[in-house]
Amino acid sequence: MARLNTTGKLTFLRVHDVGTGFGPPADFIDTEAVLKINTEPARAMGFQLRNDGNRVARQGMLDLLRDAFANNLTVSVDYDIDAGRQNGVAMRVALVK
């Protein structure tokens, strides 16, 4: 597994029900929020929105992404991804000027 970073404009932002996830069986991520960025159009990143110890931080990430999407702002995302996969798990999101 590698930790990577990408920066760009959001092209896709989706939130869906717990357990429905994203991606094909061989590249599935068990997340409720999913995003794509213009600089890596084939890659998706996501994170869970579960009622656990990470809920507040992840809700903040989603709020930041919604603002970025609505206002065409640049974001930076740190994410983990397994070799050979296109879908990863985001753990940090930042706005970039």
Helices and strands as residue ranges (DSSP letters): E 2-15, G 25-27, E 33-37, E 44-47, H 55-71, E 74-81, E 87-96
